[in-house]
Amino acid sequence: MLGLEYFTFTQVWSPIVLALVLLITAGYFVLIGPLSEKYGQGEKVSLNRRLLFLLGLALLYMAQGGPVELLGHIMFSFHMISMALSYLLAPPLLMLGIPVWVWRGIVSLLRKSPLRTLKFFTHPVVAAIVFNGLFSFYHIPVIHDYVMLHFGVHRLYYVVLFIASVMMWWTLVDPLPDMAAGKGVKKIGFIFLNMVLLTPACGLIIFATDPLYATYSDPVVWSKAMGYCIPGDTTMLLSQFGGPQFFGYLEPVVDQQVGGILMKFIQEIIFASMLAYVFFHWYRQENRSEDDEEIVPVPEEYAPSSELKQI
């Protein structure tokens, strides 16, 4: 299936990453369970929140430790699916799954740490520019190939990109309602900004007529990049498969274009859904406030007397 049958269970499912995910899951349930009595005043976490957190963690694992990650080192289209899962779907789900009292504790700790000097990056416009800028910069061909071949840089860049995505999503998710960075029209504008900022990078990928990334077109570079997923000597992949084209059902250029289209399509679906939710929520609030203004209190001198009320 897509060539996964040629790899071992360990190579496809990354047991170390799976163990880390299970450890995070256990820590989450300890936090919202026994520790909530001590730090959260016994506040119960709803089933919906728990399911959102688990779904977000599962998507992140599939993209960064499961089959999608391995396929993302073989086909560019799956690389873009991995990016969408990691930075457009998993972060908001994880953020919504974490209870408010935990976020208050995290924010309180950050305010007391040296990281408080980075508060500037949490401004909605700055956060959008930083995230989309890092994403676009990463997909400059020479940068992308360098990151894919240097595994320490690879891991660090992905962590930074994930933090940037959390800061970008903060304005839309509002994990702390009393610290909401924007409402109504501001949120709508923020969504449009994100939709626009990612367009140039996707456009360059979609309309390119030649393969841009050696990782997916040069067998030697590909075999070295596969070392991120497969431990040991990866040169044997060349003699076994010849290159990434062995697995691909599409030509490198077509696969590249499909990847750009998928990324933009997934982004549009997610942000269009957010746009509809924010717009209708804002519209309902505006109508409610107008209705409240129409209810004018009756002056006391015109109110019915107690005698009249008794008749």
Summary of the structure (lengths in Angstrom):
residues: 311
radius of gyration: 24.7
end to end distance: 83.5
largest distance: 101.3
contacts: 903
relative contact order: 0.10
helix: 79%
strand: 0%
